């Protein structure tokens, strides 16, 4: 993926850009009240502004725009981005390469400060880990038999934060303890990939996890957790993301050795529910 510094917004509505890189999609802007009014474009108030609207959302259908370059709508948007309110932002860009090549991306934005990045990968081994007992058919859990999906979700968060799981009275940082019933596993592998990762890449990772059980394994299940950017203007699909109120939006796959799976999706209090 790439980072581009101070990229003028009008570059993303040109016919050349849309024709080269965009098959379908929208440009969605989350703007404060003053900036929104200065653009002169039509939008809607944010759902999470409170009593006094201080944030607005502008949504532009790029394909519709590129097919009507002579329309008054395109002229107005182009005039707004080039002359009335020439907005510039720092962008992260990524493509699923079905047509466009890596060199095309670099060359297209060569007159701007563009830099290529690779996702950061960190692998660690957690030893003597207290782990909840799960049964794929009991998503709500069963007393003394299996933990529930929400209990697993909390446990994963504690493991990712490297928190203690034993609720010791002298621990003033974490009072969390592993849900019951539980078991202690000798070691677990924790792999964290950080970056701007496309859904297609995540799908490949999920498929590889499913193939993990092609041969018998001692592990009864594995998980794949995906967390979105806290300050993203959207969360699920095109739903508005109330990032200034928390920023949570994530999902988690639990894949069992019998190929059953759980899918858990979560957002903050100021977000629409996932589809």
C-alpha positions in Angstrom: 0.0 0.0 0.0 1.0 3.6 -0.4 0.9 6.9 1.5 0.5 10.2 -0.3 1.1 13.5 1.4 -1.0 16.6 0.7 -2.9 15.1 -2.2 -5.4 17.6 -3.7 -8.9 16.1 -3.5 -9.7 17.0 -7.1 -7.2 14.4 -8.2 -9.7 11.7 -7.1 -12.5 12.9 -9.3 -10.7 13.1 -12.6 -11.8 10.8 -15.4 -8.2 9.5 -15.8 -8.0 8.5 -12.1 -11.5 6.8 -12.1 -10.9 5.0 -15.4 -7.5 3.7 -14.3 -8.1 2.6 -10.7 -11.9 2.6 -9.9 -14.4 0.0 -11.0 -17.1 1.2 -8.6 -17.1 3.2 -5.4 -17.8 6.5 -3.7 -15.8 9.4 -2.3 -17.1 10.0 1.2 -16.0 13.1 3.1 -16.5 13.7 6.8 -16.2 17.5 7.3 -16.6 20.0 10.1 -19.3 22.6 9.8 -17.1 25.5 8.5 -15.3 23.4 5.9 -18.6 21.8 4.7 -20.2 25.3 4.2 -17.1 26.5 2.4 -17.2 23.7 -0.2 -20.7 24.8 -1.4 -21.6 21.1 -1.9 -24.7 19.3 -0.8 -24.4 16.8 2.0 -26.2 15.7 5.1 -25.7 16.3 8.8 -23.7 13.6 10.7 -25.9 11.2 12.7 -23.5 11.6 15.6 -23.2 15.4 15.9 -25.5 15.8 18.9 -28.0 18.6 19.3 -25.9 21.1 17.4 -24.7 19.8 14.1 -20.9 20.3 13.8 -20.1 17.6 11.3 -21.4 16.8 7.8 -21.1 13.9 5.4 -20.6 14.4 1.6 -21.0 11.3 -0.6 -20.0 11.4 -4.3 -20.6 8.4 -6.7 -17.4 8.3 -8.7 -18.7 6.1 -11.5 -21.8 8.3 -12.0 -19.5 11.4 -12.0 -17.1 9.9 -14.6 -19.9 9.1 -17.0 -21.2 12.6 -16.9 -18.2 14.9 -17.2 -20.2 17.6 -19.0 -22.9 17.7 -16.3 -23.4 20.7 -14.0 -22.9 18.4 -11.1 -19.4 17.5 -12.2 -18.6 21.1 -13.0 -19.7 22.2 -9.5 -17.8 19.5 -7.7 -14.6 20.2 -9.8 -15.0 23.9 -9.2 -15.4 23.4 -5.5 -12.3 21.1 -5.1 -10.1 23.2 -7.4 -11.1 26.8 -6.7 -13.6 27.4 -4.0 -12.2 25.1 -1.3 -9.0 23.3 -2.6 -8.9 20.6 0.0 -5.7 18.5 0.5 -5.4 15.4 2.7 -2.8 12.7 3.5 -4.1 9.5 2.0 -3.4 5.8 2.4 -4.0 4.1 -1.0 -4.3 0.4 -1.9 -5.6 -1.6 -4.9 -6.5 -5.1 -5.5 -4.4 -5.7 -8.6 -6.8 -7.1 -11.2 -5.6 -4.6 -13.8 -3.5 -1.7 -12.5 0.1 -2.5 -11.8 2.3 -1.4 -8.9 4.3 0.9 -11.2 1.1 2.6 -12.4 0.2 3.7 -8.9 3.7 5.1 -8.3 3.9 6.9 -11.6 0.4 8.3 -11.5 1.1 10.2 -8.2 4.8 10.8 -9.0 4.5 14.5 -8.7 3.3 14.2 -5.1 5.1 12.8 -2.0 4.2 9.1 -2.5 5.8 6.3 -0.5 5.4 2.6 -0.7 4.8 0.6 2.6 4.8 -3.1 3.5 2.6 -4.3 6.4 4.4 -4.8 9.6 4.4 -8.4 10.8 5.1 -9.4 14.5 5.1 -13.0 15.6 5.3 -14.0 19.3 4.8 -17.2 21.3 2.6 -17.1 24.5 3.5 -19.9 26.9 1.4 -21.5 29.6 -1.7 -19.6 28.4 -5.0 -20.0 30.3 -7.5 -20.5 27.5 -11.4 -20.8 27.6 -13.0 -24.1 26.6 -15.2 -23.7 23.5 -17.7 -25.9 21.8 -18.7 -24.9 18.3 -22.3 -25.9 18.7 -22.7 -23.9 22.0 -22.2 -20.2 20.9 -24.0 -19.1 24.0 -21.9 -21.3 26.2 -22.9 -24.0 28.7 -22.4 -23.9 32.5 -19.3 -26.0 33.4 -19.1 -27.2 29.8 -18.1 -24.4 27.5 -17.6 -20.6 27.4 -19.7 -18.3 25.3 -18.7 -16.2 22.3 -18.8 -12.9 24.2 -16.6 -14.4 26.9 -14.1 -15.4 24.2 -14.2 -11.9 22.7 -13.2 -10.4 26.0 -10.5 -13.0 26.5 -9.0 -12.2 23.1 -8.9 -8.5 23.9 -7.0 -9.3 27.1 -4.5 -11.6 25.2 -3.9 -9.0 22.5 -3.2 -6.4 25.3 -0.8 -8.8 27.0 -2.9 -8.5 30.2 -2.6 -10.8 33.2 -5.5 -13.4 33.2 -5.4 -14.4 36.9 -7.1 -11.5 38.7 -4.4 -11.2 41.4 -5.4 -8.8 44.3 -2.1 -6.9 44.0 -2.6 -6.2 40.2 -3.9 -2.6 39.9 -3.8 -2.7 36.1 -6.1 -5.6 35.3 -8.6 -7.4 37.4 -9.6 -9.6 34.4 -9.6 -13.4 34.8 -10.0 -16.1 32.2 -13.6 -17.3 31.9 -14.5 -20.8 33.1 -14.3 -23.5 32.2 -10.7 -23.1 31.0 -7.6 -25.1 30.2 -3.9 -24.2 30.2 -2.2 -24.7 26.8 1.6 -25.1 26.6 2.0 -22.4 23.9 0.0 -20.3 21.5 1.2 -18.4 18.4 0.1 -14.7 18.1 0.7 -13.1 14.7 -0.1 -9.4 14.3 -0.1 -7.8 10.8 -0.4 -4.0 10.9 -1.0 -1.8 7.8 -3.7 -0.9 5.2 -4.8 -4.4 4.3 -7.4 -5.1 1.6 -10.3 -7.5 2.1 -8.9 -9.8 -0.6 -5.8 -10.3 1.5 -7.8 -11.0 4.6 -9.8 -13.6 2.7 -6.6 -15.3 1.7 -5.5 -15.4 5.4 -8.8 -16.8 6.4 -8.6 -19.6 3.8 -5.1 -20.5 5.0 -6.4 -20.7 8.6 -9.2 -23.1 7.4 -6.5 -25.3 5.7 -4.6 -25.4 9.0 -6.9 -28.3 10.1 -6.4 -30.3 6.9 -4.2 -32.5 9.0 -5.0 -33.4 12.6 -3.9 -30.7 15.1 -3.9 -30.5 18.9 -5.4 -27.0 18.8 -9.3 -27.2 18.8 -9.7 -23.7 17.2 -7.9 -20.7 15.7 -9.0 -17.1 15.4 -8.6 -14.2 12.9 -9.3 -10.7 14.3 -9.5 -7.6 12.1 -9.6 -4.1 13.5 -10.4 -1.0 11.3 -8.8 2.4 11.7 -10.2 4.3 14.6 -10.5 7.5 12.6 -12.0 6.0 9.4 -15.0 8.1 8.1 -16.9 4.8 7.5 -17.2 1.5 9.3 -19.4 -1.2 7.8 -19.9 -0.7 4.1 -20.9 3.0 3.7 -22.2 3.4 7.3 -20.9 6.5 9.1 -18.3 5.9 11.8 -18.6 7.9 15.0 -14.8 7.8 15.6 -14.7 10.8 17.9 -16.8 8.8 20.4 -14.6 5.7 20.6 -13.5 4.4 17.2 -14.1 0.7 17.7 -15.1 -1.4 14.7 -13.8 -4.9 14.3 -14.7 -8.5 13.5 -13.4 -11.9 14.6 -13.5 -15.3 13.0 -13.2 -18.4 15.2 -12.5 -21.5 13.0 -13.0 -24.9 14.7 -11.2 -28.1 13.8 -14.5 -29.5 12.4 -14.7 -26.5 10.0 -17.5 -24.9 12.0 -16.9 -21.2 12.5 -18.2 -18.2 14.5 -18.2 -14.6 13.2 -18.3 -11.8 15.7 -18.7 -8.2 14.7 -18.5 -5.2 17.0 -18.7 -1.4 16.8 -18.8 1.4 19.3 -21.9 3.0 20.7 -22.0 5.7 18.1 -22.1 3.4 15.0 -24.7 1.6 13.0 -24.9 -2.1 13.7 -23.0 -4.3 11.2 -25.0 -5.9 8.3 
